[in-house]
Amino acid sequence: MKHFSLILNVVLLLLVGYLYFDKFSSSSKKTTVANTQKCKDSSTHHGNKVAYIDLDSLQGSYEYYKVLKADFEKQQAASNNQVADLQRRYQARAMQLQQKGATMTPQEQEAAMKEINQMQQGLQAKKQELDNALYNSNSKMKEDILTKIQDFLKTYNSDGRYDYVLSYEPGFMFYKDSALNITGDVISGLNELYAKNKK
């Protein structure tokens, strides 16, 4: 009889242990599944909808960008020509004064040195002015393009399908899924807007 009650107690203890384990492990599984589902749901709604634009393709196909770039390159060429012309005049005058140097009086030599220094300073100031103008023009062009892209994307993404639209540049992204590439849509939309505004 003693053995029977001992066996019964052991069996009851095992059953209670099994039920205890089963109860708490299944609820923790349910909690884990529920938490995983919450994470999936929240990631779907917060930050998981991403697209990208390939900047090289955009720059190669966006008509407005091509026009601005051509204008900038003309400005750059004109600036380079102006600096080259000033340098030629400076060098020609410096050579002319140098050739007369032996026949000049000390006062004339001093005046020639002063003239050469003024020409050199004028050349450097003009070069700096033209460089600043080019820098400002380039910055304005980039800002203009960026604003046009951002304005287009506000309309394009008005349904909220993307949380983020990134720009793709080689070396900045290690992996990209081409299914997330919206470059073609963006180029088409921007070119349509440009064509409308040009009329």
Backbone as a chain_set.jsonl record, in Angstrom:
{"seq": "MKHFSLILNVVLLLLVGYLYFDKFSSSSKKTTVANTQKCKDSSTHHGNKVAYIDLDSLQGSYEYYKVLKADFEKQQAASNNQVADLQRRYQARAMQLQQKGATMTPQEQEAAMKEINQMQQGLQAKKQELDNALYNSNSKMKEDILTKIQDFLKTYNSDGRYDYVLSYEPGFMFYKDSALNITGDVISGLNELYAKNKK", "coords": {"N": [[0.818, -1.184, 0.0], [1.959, 1.178, 0.77], [3.762, 1.5, -1.255], [2.059, 1.869, -3.375], [0.787, 4.368, -2.829], [3.016, 5.996, -2.968], [3.782, 5.67, -5.624], [1.497, 6.695, -6.805], [1.642, 9.387, -5.913], [4.009, 10.181, -7.222], [3.224, 9.895, -9.895], [1.112, 11.765, -9.943], [2.58, 14.093, -9.382], [4.209, 14.162, -11.644], [2.218, 14.54, -13.574], [1.16, 17.04, -12.797], [3.461, 18.59, -13.165], [3.806, 18.247, -15.927], [1.406, 19.432, -16.895], [1.756, 22.021, -15.893], [4.094, 22.802, -17.268], [3.158, 22.526, -19.921], [1.062, 24.386, -19.986], [2.323, 26.938, -19.485], [4.364, 26.981, -21.424], [2.976, 26.873, -23.878], [1.509, 29.233, -23.752], [3.572, 31.045, -23.775], [4.534, 30.534, -26.293], [2.376, 31.405, -27.803], [2.417, 34.094, -27.083], [4.907, 34.792, -28.12], [4.442, 34.333, -30.859], [2.38, 36.183, -31.228], [3.753, 38.567, -30.63], [5.686, 38.49, -32.669], [4.021, 38.719, -34.88], [2.993, 41.276, -34.383], [5.337, 42.774, -34.663], [5.855, 42.3, -37.374], [3.597, 43.492, -38.498], [3.912, 46.148, -37.604], [6.335, 46.782, -38.813], [5.602, 46.711, -41.428], [3.98, 48.892, -41.578], [5.603, 50.919, -40.699], [8.297, 52.199, -41.979], [9.097, 50.156, -43.706], [8.5, 50.31, -46.339], [10.128, 51.02, -49.017], [11.701, 52.771, -51.698], [13.831, 53.438, -54.552], [15.799, 55.812, -56.453], [17.762, 55.854, -59.298], [20.393, 57.872, -59.655], [22.277, 58.368, -61.714], [20.99, 57.414, -64.02], [18.769, 59.083, -63.969], [19.937, 61.637, -64.338], [20.924, 61.274, -66.885], [18.642, 61.079, -68.424], [16.694, 62.969, -67.812], [15.198, 65.672, -69.163], [15.109, 68.434, -68.462], [17.249, 68.633, -66.682], [19.342, 68.108, -68.459], [19.247, 70.411, -70.064], [19.834, 72.44, -68.178], [22.4, 71.597, -67.435], [23.803, 71.859, -69.847], [23.65, 74.652, -70.155], [25.117, 75.42, -67.905], [27.622, 74.372, -68.565], [28.258, 75.958, -70.777], [28.492, 78.445, -69.51], [30.653, 77.871, -67.883], [32.661, 77.399, -69.802], [32.788, 79.96, -70.988], [33.678, 81.419, -68.806], [36.199, 80.232, -68.36], [37.435, 80.972, -70.77], [37.481, 83.744, -70.475], [39.218, 84.057, -68.29], [41.533, 82.923, -69.393], [42.027, 84.777, -71.446], [42.555, 87.104, -69.956], [44.894, 86.249, -68.687], [46.621, 85.962, -70.875], [46.814, 88.643, -71.719], [47.994, 89.767, -69.457], [50.46, 88.383, -69.385], [51.56, 89.191, -71.846], [51.815, 91.978, -71.456], [53.527, 91.99, -69.25], [55.806, 90.833, -70.404], [56.398, 92.783, -72.308], [57.037, 94.999, -70.697], [59.204, 93.934, -69.384], [61.073, 93.666, -71.41], [61.598, 96.335, -71.955], [62.815, 96.977, -69.677], [65.65, 97.394, -69.225], [66.126, 99.868, -70.319], [64.686, 101.601, -68.841], [64.01, 104.216, -66.474], [64.658, 104.422, -62.898], [62.237, 105.286, -61.683], [60.385, 104.668, -63.684], [60.685, 101.911, -63.755], [59.747, 101.248, -61.231], [57.094, 102.073, -61.484], [56.314, 100.289, -63.484], [56.568, 97.835, -62.159], [54.595, 98.207, -60.249], [52.352, 98.353, -61.898], [52.365, 95.753, -62.986], [51.953, 94.208, -60.668], [49.392, 95.123, -59.936], [47.922, 94.245, -62.156], [48.223, 91.504, -61.853], [46.957, 91.07, -59.368], [44.386, 91.92, -60.085], [43.778, 89.982, -61.989], [43.736, 87.661, -60.385], [41.638, 88.333, -58.64], [39.499, 88.53, -60.45], [39.407, 85.904, -61.397], [38.712, 84.568, -59.03], [36.205, 85.717, -58.597], [34.794, 84.763, -60.866], [34.976, 81.997, -60.392], [33.482, 81.823, -58.018], [30.984, 82.606, -59.007], [30.453, 80.485, -60.744], [30.364, 78.37, -58.901], [28.137, 79.141, -57.333], [26.163, 79.083, -59.29], [26.166, 76.37, -59.989], [25.393, 75.246, -57.522], [22.845, 76.335, -57.296], [21.615, 75.142, -59.498], [21.663, 72.409, -58.747], [20.062, 72.541, -56.449], [17.657, 73.389, -57.568], [16.981, 71.192, -59.24], [16.759, 69.194, -57.277], [14.588, 70.185, -55.785], [12.571, 70.031, -57.718], [12.427, 67.239, -58.07], [11.681, 66.425, -55.454], [9.194, 67.754, -55.204], [7.768, 66.471, -57.255], [7.79, 63.844, -56.253], [6.187, 64.104, -53.978], [3.635, 64.318, -55.057], [3.575, 61.95, -56.594], [3.798, 60.02, -54.606], [1.509, 60.394, -53.132], [-0.394, 58.63, -52.269], [0.834, 57.328, -50.241], [2.372, 55.003, -50.505], [5.078, 54.569, -50.209], [7.467, 54.833, -47.613], [9.996, 55.817, -47.596], [12.054, 57.279, -50.093], [14.924, 56.713, -51.647], [18.08, 57.955, -52.933], [20.017, 56.374, -55.333], [23.392, 55.829, -55.542], [26.347, 54.579, -56.927], [28.43, 52.778, -54.705], [27.349, 53.697, -52.341], [25.258, 52.081, -51.611], [25.048, 48.742, -50.717], [23.476, 46.68, -51.521], [20.717, 46.344, -53.702], [17.344, 45.962, -54.535], [15.96, 45.44, -57.597], [13.253, 45.57, -57.958], [12.38, 47.597, -56.395], [13.049, 49.867, -57.69], [12.19, 52.964, -58.854], [12.919, 54.668, -60.807], [12.348, 54.909, -63.587], [9.603, 55.646, -63.597], [9.792, 58.102, -62.281], [11.48, 59.603, -63.982], [9.869, 59.669, -66.323], [7.608, 61.056, -65.326], [8.761, 63.52, -64.494], [9.773, 64.466, -66.941], [7.394, 64.775, -68.373], [6.179, 66.828, -66.886], [8.08, 68.849, -67.334], [7.865, 69.186, -70.108], [5.235, 70.151, -70.261], [5.44, 72.585, -68.811], [7.215, 73.935, -70.395], [5.852, 74.762, -72.609]], "CA": [[0.0, 0.0, 0.0], [2.875, 2.315, 0.823], [4.32, 1.667, -2.594], [0.997, 2.368, -4.235], [0.614, 5.806, -2.603], [4.239, 6.637, -3.449], [3.691, 5.67, -7.08], [0.432, 7.637, -7.129], [2.191, 10.735, -5.713], [4.983, 10.446, -8.28], [2.453, 10.075, -11.127], [0.436, 13.059, -9.808], [3.616, 15.126, -9.486], [4.583, 14.232, -13.051], [1.104, 15.143, -14.289], [1.131, 18.474, -12.465], [4.621, 19.181, -13.845], [3.51, 18.275, -17.359], [0.377, 20.455, -17.127], [2.391, 23.324, -15.626], [4.98, 23.061, -18.396], [2.338, 22.689, -21.117], [0.295, 25.636, -19.866], [3.168, 28.116, -19.618], [5.122, 26.996, -22.675], [2.08, 27.202, -24.992], [1.164, 30.659, -23.689], [4.733, 31.826, -24.206], [4.578, 30.404, -27.747], [1.353, 32.309, -28.332], [2.919, 35.454, -26.887], [5.979, 34.991, -29.09], [3.809, 34.449, -32.17], [1.67, 37.472, -31.257], [4.76, 39.629, -30.714], [6.267, 38.441, -34.001], [3.022, 39.276, -35.8], [2.96, 42.732, -34.144], [6.548, 43.34, -35.276], [5.664, 42.301, -38.825], [2.602, 44.518, -38.832], [4.456, 47.493, -37.4], [7.369, 47.055, -39.808], [4.92, 46.968, -42.687], [3.426, 50.234, -41.545], [6.594, 51.915, -40.285], [9.673, 52.162, -42.457], [9.483, 49.013, -44.516], [8.156, 50.56, -47.733], [11.247, 51.83, -49.515], [11.99, 52.741, -53.131], [15.033, 54.226, -54.823], [15.97, 56.426, -57.769], [19.143, 55.785, -59.776], [20.726, 59.245, -60.044], [22.964, 58.396, -63.016], [19.95, 57.276, -65.051], [17.952, 60.299, -63.929], [20.696, 62.727, -64.958], [21.081, 60.99, -68.306], [17.364, 61.052, -69.151], [15.787, 64.06, -67.431], [15.448, 66.718, -70.16], [15.383, 69.716, -67.804], [18.613, 68.548, -66.168], [20.255, 68.231, -69.609], [19.262, 71.826, -70.466], [20.586, 73.184, -67.153], [23.798, 71.184, -67.504], [24.377, 72.491, -71.055], [23.807, 76.079, -69.838], [26.223, 75.54, -66.953], [28.872, 74.109, -69.289], [28.533, 77.17, -71.568], [28.964, 79.46, -68.549], [31.988, 77.434, -67.466], [33.574, 77.635, -70.934], [32.951, 81.422, -71.11], [34.505, 81.832, -67.66], [37.57, 79.771, -68.645], [37.96, 81.812, -71.863], [37.739, 85.081, -69.927], [40.441, 83.959, -67.472], [42.658, 82.692, -70.319], [42.269, 86.048, -72.139], [43.21, 87.987, -68.981], [46.258, 85.743, -68.473], [47.411, 86.309, -72.076], [47.105, 90.09, -71.679], [48.94, 89.981, -68.347], [51.778, 87.879, -69.795], [52.059, 90.048, -72.938], [52.234, 93.264, -70.865], [54.704, 91.718, -68.403], [56.938, 90.637, -71.314], [56.689, 94.094, -72.906], [57.718, 95.817, -69.685], [60.489, 93.295, -69.085], [61.973, 93.994, -72.528], [61.968, 97.743, -71.806], [63.395, 97.136, -68.343], [67.026, 97.896, -69.221], [66.164, 101.283, -70.739], [63.796, 102.393, -67.973], [64.556, 104.91, -65.3], [64.167, 103.773, -61.673], [60.824, 105.623, -61.464], [59.6, 103.895, -64.66], [60.73, 100.509, -63.307], [58.843, 101.155, -60.077], [55.732, 102.173, -62.019], [56.061, 99.038, -64.218], [56.344, 96.792, -61.143], [53.288, 98.488, -59.658], [51.347, 97.976, -62.906], [52.346, 94.278, -63.079], [51.303, 93.708, -59.436], [47.96, 95.432, -60.031], [47.34, 93.348, -63.154], [48.199, 90.159, -61.257], [45.889, 91.079, -58.367], [43.129, 92.006, -60.831], [43.558, 88.658, -62.593], [43.344, 86.734, -59.315], [40.304, 88.737, -58.152], [38.515, 88.162, -61.479], [39.312, 84.444, -61.39], [37.942, 84.218, -57.824], [34.812, 86.147, -58.846], [34.2, 83.828, -61.818], [34.846, 80.706, -59.696], [32.337, 81.948, -57.102], [29.765, 82.638, -59.823], [30.232, 79.111, -61.205], [29.968, 77.569, -57.733], [26.756, 79.515, -56.995], [25.307, 78.611, -60.374], [26.093, 74.913, -59.84], [24.59, 74.978, -56.319], [21.455, 76.689, -57.626], [21.132, 74.107, -60.412], [21.408, 71.202, -57.946], [18.919, 72.819, -55.574], [16.484, 73.446, -58.44], [16.665, 69.808, -59.626], [16.313, 68.491, -56.064], [13.239, 70.675, -55.471], [11.648, 69.47, -58.711], [12.266, 65.812, -57.753], [10.912, 66.327, -54.214], [7.811, 68.152, -55.49], [7.154, 65.393, -58.024], [7.594, 62.667, -55.393], [5.043, 64.351, -53.087], [2.443, 63.954, -55.826], [3.707, 60.535, -56.968], [3.611, 59.186, -53.411], [0.401, 60.945, -52.339], [-1.14, 57.515, -51.678], [1.612, 56.836, -49.095], [2.866, 53.625, -50.689], [6.482, 54.484, -49.771], [7.865, 55.637, -46.456], [11.262, 56.451, -47.955], [12.567, 57.155, -51.452], [16.358, 57.0, -51.534], [18.808, 58.113, -54.19], [21.055, 55.354, -55.463], [24.662, 56.175, -56.175], [27.274, 53.465, -56.707], [29.33, 52.939, -53.56], [26.624, 54.054, -51.132], [24.358, 50.986, -51.278], [25.701, 47.466, -50.985], [22.513, 45.801, -52.186], [19.461, 46.981, -54.086], [16.403, 45.084, -55.221], [15.487, 46.219, -58.739], [11.796, 45.736, -57.852], [12.14, 48.85, -55.662], [13.549, 50.953, -58.527], [11.109, 53.758, -59.453], [13.581, 55.676, -61.636], [11.618, 55.085, -64.84], [8.387, 56.435, -63.316], [10.188, 59.469, -61.913], [11.963, 60.267, -65.206], [8.699, 59.929, -67.179], [6.803, 62.107, -64.708], [9.485, 64.793, -64.541], [9.831, 64.915, -68.342], [6.043, 65.245, -68.72], [6.019, 68.15, -66.254], [8.964, 69.793, -68.024], [7.278, 69.465, -71.42], [4.05, 71.021, -70.03], [5.879, 73.914, -68.362], [8.002, 74.564, -71.453], [4.926, 75.312, -73.61]], "C": [[0.863, 1.248, 0.0], [3.431, 2.593, -0.56], [3.295, 2.273, -3.536], [0.821, 3.872, -4.069], [1.855, 6.578, -3.085], [4.194, 6.748, -4.983], [2.639, 6.679, -7.53], [0.912, 9.071, -6.977], [3.176, 11.121, -6.819], [4.251, 10.72, -9.599], [1.741, 11.429, -11.096], [1.427, 14.219, -9.967], [4.041, 15.301, -10.941], [3.477, 14.891, -13.879], [1.009, 16.643, -14.04], [2.285, 19.192, -13.169], [4.379, 19.307, -15.343], [2.503, 19.381, -17.681], [0.946, 21.87, -16.941], [3.268, 23.736, -16.819], [4.181, 23.352, -19.667], [1.607, 24.021, -21.116], [1.18, 26.842, -20.152], [3.977, 28.133, -20.907], [4.217, 27.337, -23.854], [1.675, 28.662, -24.951], [2.351, 31.518, -24.102], [4.914, 31.72, -25.717], [3.581, 31.351, -28.383], [1.807, 33.755, -28.22], [4.002, 35.765, -27.91], [5.406, 35.169, -30.489], [3.101, 35.792, -32.298], [2.656, 38.62, -31.386], [5.398, 39.677, -32.095], [5.314, 39.061, -35.009], [2.94, 40.789, -35.649], [4.153, 43.402, -34.808], [6.396, 43.402, -36.79], [4.704, 43.392, -39.235], [3.188, 45.91, -38.702], [5.539, 47.799, -38.422], [6.748, 47.318, -41.173], [4.423, 48.405, -42.724], [4.466, 51.301, -41.234], [7.959, 51.587, -40.853], [10.04, 50.994, -43.328], [9.19, 49.226, -45.995], [9.158, 51.559, -48.307], [11.348, 51.682, -51.028], [13.263, 53.546, -53.353], [15.012, 54.75, -56.253], [17.453, 56.349, -58.11], [19.515, 57.155, -60.347], [21.422, 59.333, -61.401], [21.949, 58.322, -64.151], [19.101, 58.526, -65.127], [18.662, 61.442, -64.648], [20.851, 62.52, -66.465], [19.795, 61.12, -69.105], [16.409, 62.192, -68.828], [16.111, 65.28, -68.291], [15.806, 68.07, -69.522], [16.81, 69.748, -67.255], [19.622, 68.734, -67.306], [20.379, 69.685, -70.054], [20.089, 72.645, -69.475], [22.076, 72.865, -67.213], [24.492, 71.83, -68.702], [24.611, 73.982, -70.817], [24.996, 76.297, -68.904], [27.565, 75.342, -67.665], [29.266, 75.291, -70.185], [29.101, 78.268, -70.671], [30.395, 79.147, -68.108], [33.018, 77.706, -68.566], [33.835, 79.133, -71.104], [33.858, 81.945, -70.003], [35.966, 81.456, -67.891], [38.219, 80.621, -69.741], [38.322, 83.206, -71.362], [39.032, 85.092, -69.105], [41.662, 83.777, -68.375], [43.027, 83.981, -71.052], [42.995, 87.03, -71.217], [44.655, 87.557, -68.736], [47.155, 86.09, -69.666], [47.798, 87.788, -72.056], [48.131, 90.413, -70.589], [50.351, 89.572, -68.778], [52.395, 88.758, -70.899], [52.572, 91.373, -72.371], [53.479, 93.08, -70.006], [55.949, 91.545, -69.277], [57.368, 91.966, -71.927], [57.468, 94.966, -71.923], [59.094, 95.25, -69.351], [61.512, 93.639, -70.177], [62.449, 95.446, -72.448], [62.754, 97.988, -70.519], [64.77, 97.765, -68.304], [67.094, 99.385, -69.55], [65.31, 102.181, -69.844], [64.569, 103.095, -66.868], [64.033, 104.179, -64.059], [62.684, 104.064, -61.407], [59.923, 104.811, -62.414], [59.559, 102.405, -64.278], [59.768, 100.289, -62.142], [57.384, 101.188, -60.538], [55.352, 100.88, -62.763], [55.77, 97.892, -63.249], [54.964, 96.942, -60.51], [52.175, 98.05, -60.614], [51.199, 96.456, -62.993], [51.635, 93.683, -61.86], [49.789, 93.949, -59.477], [47.259, 94.505, -61.023], [47.193, 91.925, -62.59], [47.074, 90.056, -60.219], [44.509, 91.124, -59.028], [42.753, 90.664, -61.457], [43.074, 87.662, -61.54], [41.938, 87.047, -58.79], [39.219, 88.326, -59.146], [38.312, 86.654, -61.512], [38.475, 83.979, -60.2], [36.463, 84.563, -58.004], [34.096, 85.17, -59.784], [34.005, 82.44, -61.203], [33.645, 80.711, -58.746], [31.012, 81.92, -57.863], [29.425, 81.231, -60.322], [29.746, 78.219, -60.066], [28.508, 77.849, -57.37], [25.773, 79.004, -58.038], [25.101, 77.096, -60.278], [25.222, 74.535, -58.639], [23.115, 75.243, -56.592], [20.836, 75.628, -58.532], [20.768, 72.839, -59.635], [20.174, 71.377, -57.06], [17.619, 72.82, -56.375], [16.031, 72.03, -58.824], [16.107, 69.049, -58.427], [14.889, 68.9, -55.696], [12.217, 70.082, -56.43], [11.387, 67.982, -58.422], [11.396, 65.649, -56.502], [9.448, 66.691, -54.435], [7.081, 67.059, -56.268], [6.838, 64.2, -57.126], [6.444, 62.856, -54.403], [3.749, 63.965, -53.78], [2.442, 62.458, -56.133], [3.384, 59.611, -55.793], [2.463, 59.694, -52.533], [-0.451, 59.846, -51.705], [-0.378, 56.862, -50.519], [2.159, 55.437, -49.266], [4.32, 53.459, -50.263], [6.693, 55.362, -48.551], [9.136, 56.417, -46.768], [11.522, 56.252, -49.444], [14.015, 57.634, -51.389], [16.95, 57.258, -52.907], [19.914, 57.065, -54.208], [22.254, 55.928, -56.194], [25.612, 55.02, -55.916], [28.224, 53.767, -55.545], [28.618, 53.287, -52.269], [25.637, 52.979, -50.695], [25.054, 49.691, -51.634], [24.775, 46.501, -51.717], [21.279, 46.605, -52.529], [18.628, 45.97, -54.844], [15.785, 45.89, -56.353], [13.968, 46.394, -58.728], [11.439, 47.047, -57.15], [12.567, 50.084, -56.466], [12.381, 51.688, -59.192], [11.674, 54.836, -60.395], [12.804, 55.962, -62.923], [10.366, 55.933, -64.663], [8.735, 57.894, -63.059], [10.656, 60.24, -63.151], [10.783, 60.627, -66.113], [7.874, 61.084, -66.636], [7.462, 63.468, -64.78], [9.546, 65.344, -65.964], [8.467, 65.419, -68.826], [5.812, 66.649, -68.153], [6.855, 69.203, -66.968], [8.379, 70.185, -69.373], [6.061, 70.382, -71.283], [4.466, 72.432, -69.717], [6.627, 74.671, -69.449], [7.108, 75.258, -72.477], [4.448, 76.697, -73.231]], "O": [[0.558, 2.239, -0.665], [3.556, 3.741, -0.986], [3.631, 3.092, -4.391], [0.716, 4.588, -5.065], [1.729, 7.707, -3.56], [4.528, 7.787, -5.553], [2.84, 7.419, -8.494], [0.616, 9.903, -7.834], [3.172, 12.257, -7.293], [4.599, 11.648, -10.33], [1.754, 12.162, -12.086], [1.12, 15.213, -10.624], [4.213, 16.422, -11.419], [3.753, 15.695, -14.77], [0.801, 17.421, -14.971], [2.1, 20.283, -13.708], [4.697, 20.327, -15.954], [2.703, 20.165, -18.609], [0.66, 22.782, -17.717], [3.19, 24.863, -17.307], [4.48, 24.297, -20.397], [1.545, 24.702, -22.139], [0.825, 27.684, -20.977], [4.253, 29.21, -21.436], [4.66, 28.039, -24.763], [1.509, 29.281, -26.002], [2.18, 32.58, -24.7], [5.379, 32.66, -26.362], [3.884, 32.019, -29.372], [1.612, 34.549, -29.139], [4.026, 36.848, -28.496], [5.834, 36.057, -31.226], [3.197, 36.461, -33.326], [2.429, 39.548, -32.162], [5.629, 40.756, -32.639], [5.726, 39.827, -35.881], [2.831, 41.512, -36.639], [4.019, 44.453, -35.434], [6.747, 44.398, -37.423], [4.95, 44.127, -40.191], [2.994, 46.757, -39.573], [5.666, 48.942, -38.861], [7.305, 48.061, -41.981], [4.443, 49.054, -43.77], [4.225, 52.481, -41.487], [8.7, 50.789, -40.279], [11.213, 50.845, -43.669], [9.589, 48.409, -46.825], [9.047, 52.768, -48.108], [11.111, 50.605, -51.574], [13.723, 54.252, -52.456], [14.323, 54.226, -57.128], [18.301, 56.735, -57.305], [19.011, 57.551, -61.398], [21.181, 60.273, -62.158], [22.035, 59.073, -65.122], [18.751, 58.982, -66.216], [18.061, 62.134, -65.47], [20.904, 63.486, -67.226], [19.837, 61.257, -70.328], [15.403, 62.359, -69.517], [17.189, 65.86, -68.157], [16.705, 68.763, -69.998], [17.496, 70.765, -67.352], [20.627, 69.426, -67.147], [21.472, 70.148, -70.382], [20.936, 73.444, -69.873], [22.915, 73.754, -67.06], [25.628, 72.292, -68.594], [25.64, 74.522, -71.224], [25.779, 77.23, -69.082], [28.527, 76.063, -67.398], [30.449, 75.593, -70.34], [30.071, 78.936, -71.03], [31.232, 80.04, -67.979], [34.116, 78.187, -68.288], [34.973, 79.538, -71.339], [34.703, 82.81, -70.236], [36.865, 82.261, -67.649], [39.402, 80.951, -69.659], [39.332, 83.78, -71.767], [39.838, 86.017, -69.21], [42.7, 84.399, -68.152], [44.21, 84.255, -71.259], [43.932, 87.707, -71.639], [45.54, 88.401, -68.593], [48.313, 86.467, -69.486], [48.941, 88.149, -72.334], [49.024, 91.236, -70.79], [51.313, 90.31, -68.566], [53.595, 89.031, -70.887], [53.642, 91.839, -72.76], [54.383, 93.915, -70.03], [57.021, 92.046, -68.938], [58.561, 92.242, -72.049], [58.454, 95.599, -72.299], [60.031, 95.996, -69.07], [62.684, 93.873, -69.882], [63.578, 95.751, -72.831], [63.29, 99.075, -70.305], [65.04, 98.593, -67.434], [68.009, 100.081, -69.112], [65.227, 103.388, -70.071], [65.614, 102.638, -66.405], [63.078, 103.408, -64.15], [61.954, 103.181, -60.956], [58.858, 104.334, -62.023], [58.543, 101.733, -64.452], [59.068, 99.278, -62.078], [56.549, 100.429, -60.046], [54.209, 100.429, -62.684], [54.864, 97.088, -63.468], [54.26, 95.962, -60.268], [51.182, 97.454, -60.195], [50.089, 95.927, -63.064], [50.819, 92.772, -61.993], [49.006, 93.078, -59.097], [46.148, 94.037, -60.772], [46.192, 91.245, -62.815], [46.332, 89.074, -60.196], [43.579, 90.449, -58.585], [41.59, 90.261, -61.461], [42.124, 86.914, -61.77], [41.148, 86.139, -58.53], [38.158, 87.839, -58.754], [37.184, 86.176, -61.64], [37.627, 83.099, -60.342], [35.583, 83.796, -57.611], [32.949, 84.794, -59.544], [32.997, 81.781, -61.457], [32.89, 79.741, -58.675], [30.045, 81.296, -57.427], [28.261, 80.83, -60.325], [28.832, 77.414, -60.242], [27.733, 76.923, -57.128], [24.68, 78.547, -57.702], [23.988, 76.603, -60.465], [24.41, 73.614, -58.725], [22.247, 74.477, -56.174], [19.675, 75.257, -58.36], [19.698, 72.265, -59.838], [19.349, 70.472, -56.941], [16.599, 72.311, -55.91], [14.846, 71.709, -58.744], [15.104, 68.346, -58.543], [14.074, 68.052, -55.336], [11.13, 69.678, -56.017], [10.249, 67.523, -58.522], [10.476, 64.831, -56.49], [8.557, 66.02, -53.916], [5.924, 66.752, -55.982], [5.76, 63.614, -57.218], [5.791, 61.884, -54.024], [2.868, 63.358, -53.171], [1.429, 61.782, -55.952], [2.776, 58.555, -55.969], [2.449, 59.45, -51.327], [-1.15, 60.091, -50.721], [-0.893, 55.942, -49.884], [2.391, 54.744, -48.276], [4.759, 52.344, -49.986], [6.174, 56.475, -48.463], [9.335, 57.528, -46.277], [11.245, 55.185, -49.992], [14.289, 58.802, -51.116], [16.396, 56.835, -53.922], [20.646, 56.892, -53.233], [22.144, 56.44, -57.308], [25.679, 54.523, -54.792], [28.75, 54.874, -55.427], [29.214, 53.186, -51.197], [25.219, 52.96, -49.538], [25.592, 49.553, -52.733], [25.23, 45.616, -52.442], [20.841, 47.45, -51.748], [19.133, 45.222, -55.681], [15.151, 46.916, -56.105], [13.446, 47.273, -59.414], [10.324, 47.547, -57.294], [12.46, 51.211, -55.982], [11.661, 51.102, -60.001], [10.982, 55.796, -60.732], [12.626, 57.119, -63.303], [10.092, 56.826, -65.465], [8.067, 58.803, -63.552], [10.275, 61.394, -63.346], [10.701, 61.748, -66.614], [7.484, 61.983, -67.381], [6.807, 64.463, -65.09], [9.39, 66.548, -66.172], [8.395, 66.375, -69.597], [5.316, 67.538, -68.846], [6.392, 70.323, -67.183], [8.388, 71.358, -69.746], [5.874, 71.289, -72.094], [3.923, 73.383, -70.28], [6.673, 75.901, -69.434], [7.527, 76.211, -73.133], [3.666, 77.303, -73.963]]}, "num_chains": 1, "name": "protein.A"}
